[in-house]
Amino acid sequence: MLLILRNPRFRLLWGSSVVSEMGIMFHITAHGWLTLTVTDSAFWVGAVAGVAGLSIIAFSTISGVLADRLNRKYLILMTIIVQAGVATVLATLIFSEQIQLWHILLASIVEAGMMSIRVPSRMALIMDIAGRRNIQNATAANFAAMTGTGIVIPPLAGQLIEHYGIAWAYVSMCSAFLISAVILTFLSGVRKAERTGVTSPLQDFVEGVRYVFTTPSVRLLVLIMLTSEIFGWAHEAMIPVMAREVLQTGPSGVGYLIAAGSTGALLSSLVLSAVGDISRKGIVLAAGYIGFGAFLILFALSKSLLLSLVLIGAAWASVALYETMLGTLLQTSVPNEMRGRVLSFQTFTWGISGLSGFQTGAIAAILGAPLAIGIGGGILVLNGIRQVRTLARRYREDELAAVTSEDDPVGPPPESV
């Protein structure tokens, strides 16, 4: 976290990210509950997440190309402003009692698309500003921004919904996005990514796909992300259902569960941002991946709110471990001019996570949300055990190779950016 104090430009980007994450947390807490209130259906809660996933998948095909061809700061600003507009429309519809399921579905499509465009640009911009040597700490600090807001905002949003109505959660969401946009306007000196040749957007896209699928170390990381999102993060869409049907609580319970998960992830992120560079990143990645699945199984079995808070906190702490290592390895394993396109595959996997809401919602509607979550956790544990040796060997070799080539950094040091 010292990087935030040392680097003023990173501090501006991080501050904008913190406030925009507040808006996202209002959305996460409110949107599933709004769907459950309008439809009274676990299937539609999952389906709304699935539609968002389809949008992320569709937009991720161009998001990396845009990040590598355009000014990343202005791309981020555009997405934040659009999301503020969507929140305003939803709040107006709820206040006027005109809200319908198709409004929720359309809002999910637009918001997910904007997130899909924003994430690769923001992640690439983090390395542009922080530099290669600080990327592990910068990634952990960025993850801390997400998890820190996840501790404060969901309980606040839950109380806001219970006492004043769900429309005010969307008003708060709009306000957060607008403030984030204002902060980001003060970030200066952001230029388009340097390019070594002139190619069309389609050629850029094809080149990115080819690079991911023909580079073994990158391909393995993308597959790890893919399985985690399909079988692990599908549980997020079921949190409102778990809160109401299993734990016998309301929107405040949804907020507490998300806050507990975010607390675990924040503690893990703070530890990672404080320690030095970790050499055995593959081992840490595997441990976090397996831990995520194991704690999801236990969370699915719990019928106590207090125990569920502890277990989801442990699950998300494990996520912080593997996602920080994964993000660090991914950023440092690719050429500078390819980073936006490769990072767009991470948002593509997030779309798959949302898409899994269809089958998770269907399983939950037939067999119950706990079984839907438990099956996903079990698959993660089995796959993680199978991949441990490969991860340990491959990324230990990559770490040694990176040490020998340290005189060829990806970008300028932070003080010269």
N, C-alpha and C positions, 0 to 999 in steps of 0.2 A: 504493500500500500504506500510505501515511501515514494514510489514513482509518481503518485498523484501530487505530492508536495514538490518534487524536484522538477517536474516537466509541466509548465503552465499550459501548453497546448493540449497535452494529454488530459490535464485537469478539466479543461473546457469540454472536451469530447466525453469524458467520463461523467461530468455533471449533467450534460444533456442526456446521456444514456440513462442515468439514475431517474430523471424526471419522466422520460418516455416509458421506462419500465413501470413507473407508478401507474401510468395510463393503461399499460398492458395488464397489470394486476387487477385494476378495477374491471377490465373486460373479462379476465379469466374467472373472477369471483362471480360476476353478475350474469354472464352470457348463458352459462349452463343452467343456472337457476331460473333465468327468464324463460328458457326453452321448456324446462320442467313445469313451470307455472302455466305457460300457455297451452302445452300439449298433454301434461300429466303422463308422459311416456318416456321410459328409459331408452327405448329404441331411438326416438327423435333427438334425445340428448346426444347419443352417439352419432346419429346421422348428421347433425349440425357440425360436429367435429369432423366428420368424414367429408362433408362438402368443403370445409375450410382446408382440409388436407388436399383435396383435388385442386383447389385454387393454388396452394403452395407448389404442388407438383407442376402445374401449368406455367406459373410465373417463374419458377426456378430455372426453366429452360432458357430464359433470357436474362435473368438477374445477374449471373456471373459475367455475361458478355457486356451488359451495361456497366458493371463495376469496373471492368477492364478498359472500357472505351470512353466513359464520361467522367465528369467531376463527381467524386464520391460524396462530397459534402452536400451538393445540390440534390443528388438522388435521395439522400437521407431526409433532407428538408421536405422534398415533395411528398414522400410517403407519410411523414408525420402530419403534415397539413391535411392530407386526404383522410387519414384516420380520425383527426379531430372533427372533420365534416361529417363522417359517418356517425360518430358518437352523438353529434348534435341532432341529426335526423332521428336516431333511435330515441333519444330523450324526448323529442317533440311528439313522436308517435305514442310513446308510453303516457306522457302527460295528457294527451288528448284521447287516450283509451282507444286508439286505432291500431295498436300493434297486432300483427298477425305472423304466423309461422314463416310465410314467404319473405317478410321483412327481415326476420332473423337470419334466414338462409342467405339472402342477398348481402346483408351486412357482413356475414362470415366470409363470403367469397371476396369481397373488396378488401376487408381488413387483412385477411390471410395473404392476399396478393401483395399488398403493400409491405407486410412483414417480410415476405419472400424476397422482395427487391432490396429492402433496407439491410438485412442481416449480412450478406456478403460484402456490401459496401462498407458497413461499419467495422466488420472484422478486419478487412483489408486495410482500412484507414487506421485502425489501432496499431498495426505493425508499421505502417508508414510513419506514424508519429512517435511511437515508442522505440522502434528499432529492433533488430533481430535479437540482440543480447538481453533485452528486457521483455521478450515476448511471453515467457512463462508467467512472470509477475503481472504483466499487463492483462493477460488472459484471465488470471485469477482475480485481478481487480475488477475486470468487466463482469465476471461471474458473480463477484460479491455485490455489484450494483444490482443485478437481477434478484439475488437472494435476499439482500438487505431490504429492498422494497417489498419483497414477498413476505417479510415478517410483519411489517407495519400496515401495509395497505389492505390485505384481505380481511383481517378482523375489523378494520375500520369500515370497509365496504359492506361487510356482513351486518354490522350494527346500523349503518346508514340505510340499508335495504329494509331491515326489520322495523326501524322506527320512523323513517321518512319516505320510503318507497324506492323502488328499483331505478326509477328515472334519474334520481340524484347521483347514482353511481356512474351513469353515462355522462352527466354534466361534469362530474369530477374527472372522468376520463378525458373529455374534451379539453378541460383546463390544463391538465398535465401535459398533453401533447403540444398545446400552444406555447406553454412555458418552455418546453424542451426545444421547440423550434427557435424561440428567441435566443436562448443560450447558444445554440449552435451557430447562429449568424455571426457571433463574435470570433469564431475560429477562423483564423486567417492563414494564408499561404498554402492552401490545399489546391493541388494541381491534378490534372488528369494523369493516369498511370503512363509511364514511359513505355513505348512500344518499339520493337526492333524491325517491324515490317508493316506493310499495308495489306490488310485482308478485309474481307467482307464480314458482317456479323455472323452469317451462316458458317463461314470458314472458321471463325473464332469458336463457335459452338462445337463444331465437329472436332476441332483440334483439342478442345477441353475434354470432350467425351473420350476421345482416343487416348489422351494422356492418362486419365483416371483408370481406364480399363487395361492399359498396357504397362502401368507402373505398379509392380507387386505391392510395395509398401503402402502406396496411396490407396490401391484397391482394397487391401485388407482393412484399412481404417474406415473406408466408406461402408464396407460390409458390416463392420462392428457397429457403426452408427445405425445402419439400416435395421439390424435385428433388435437393437435397443429400442428404437422408435416404434417398431411394429409391435413387439411383445411386451415392452416395459412401459413406455410412456402412454400407451393406450389407457392406463389406469387413470390418467388425469381427467379424461372425459367422464369417468364414472364416480368422481368424488362427490358431486351433488347427490347421486343415487345412493352411494354408501352412507352419506350423512343422513339422508331422510329415511331410507328403508332399513338400514342395519344399525346405525348408531343413534337413531331416534332423535335427531336434532334438526335445526333449520339452517337458513343462510349464514347465521353466525357460526355454526359448526363447520360449514364449508370454508369460511374464512380462517377459522382456527386450524383446520387441517392443512391448508395451504401455507399458513404462517409457520406451523411446526416443521413442515418439509423445508421451507425456506431457511429456517433457523439452522437446521442440520447442514444444509448446503453452505450457508454463510460461514459457519464455524470451520468447515472443511476448507473453504476457499481462503479464509484468513490464515490458516496454518500454511497452506500452499504458497500464498503470496509472501509470507514471512521467511520461509526456508530458502536456502540456496537452490541452484539448479539441481534437479533430481536426475541422476544418471540412468537408473533402471526404470525408465518411463513405461516400458511395456508391462513390467510386473505390476506397477501401481495401477495402470489402466485395467489389467485383467482383474485385480482385486476389487476395484470399484465396480466393475461390470457384474461380477459374480455377487457381490454384496447387494447391489441394486435388486437383482432377482430374488435373492434369499429374503430380504426384508419385505419385498412386496408379497411374498407368500405368507409371511407372518402377519402382515397388515390385513390381508384378505381373510385370515382366520380370526382376527380380533373382533369382539363385539363390545369392547369397552372403549369409550371415547378417549380416556386418558392414555390407555395402552396404545391405541391407534395413533395418537399424536406422537408418541415416542418412536413408534415403528416407522411412520412415514418420514420423520426427521432423520432416522438412520438411513432409510432408503435414499433420500435426496442428498445426504452427506456422501454416500457412495457415488452418486451421480456426479457430484462436484469433483471427486477424485478422477474418475475416468474421463470426464469431458474436458477437464483442464489439460490432462496429459494428451488426450486425443487432439484437442485444438492446437496445442504446442507442436506436436509431431506433424500435424497436417500443414501448419503454416511454414515450418522450417524444412519441409520435405519437397517443396515445389519452387520453381523459378518465380521471380518477382512478377513477371508479366502474366503468369498463369494463375496467380493466387485468387483473383475474383472468380474465375470460372470453376476452379477446384472447390472453393469454399461454397459455391452455389449448390454443390452436391450435398452439403450439410443441410441446407434449407430444403433440398429435395427430400431428404430422409425425414425431416420434420413433417413434410406433407404426407409421407407414408404413415407417420404416426397418427395424423388426423384422420387419414383414410381408414386406419384400423378401427376407428370409432364405429364404422358400420358393423364389422363383425363382433366387436366388443359389446356394442349396444344390443345386437341380436342375441348374443349368448346371455347377456344380463337379463334381457326380457324373458328368455325361456328358462334359464337355469340359475339366474341370480348374479349380481355384480361380483360377489366374492369369488365365485368360481371363475368368472371371466378374468379377473385380475390374477388369481393364483396360477392359472394355466400359463399366462404370459411370463410370470416370474420364474416358473419352473423351466421354461424353455431357455431363459437367459442363463440360469445356473448351469444347465447341461452344456450349452454352447460355450460358455465361459471356461468351464473345466477343459473342454476339448481344445480351446485355442490358447491356453496358458503358455505352453512350451513354444509355440510359434511366435507369439507376441514377445516373449522374453528374449528369444534368440534374434529375431529380425531387428527389433529396435535397439538392442544392445549393439548389434553390428552397425546400424545406422548412426548411433551415437558416437562410436569410435571413428567412423568415416567423417562425421561432421567436425570432430576435433582436429583431424588432419587438414581440413580445408577451411579452417576458421579465418584465414586471411582473405577469404572471398565472401564477404557478407552480402546478404540479400539487399540491404538498403543502407543508407547513411546512418551514423549514430544519432541518437535523439537530439543532441545539442546542435547538429548541423542541419536538421530537417527544416 
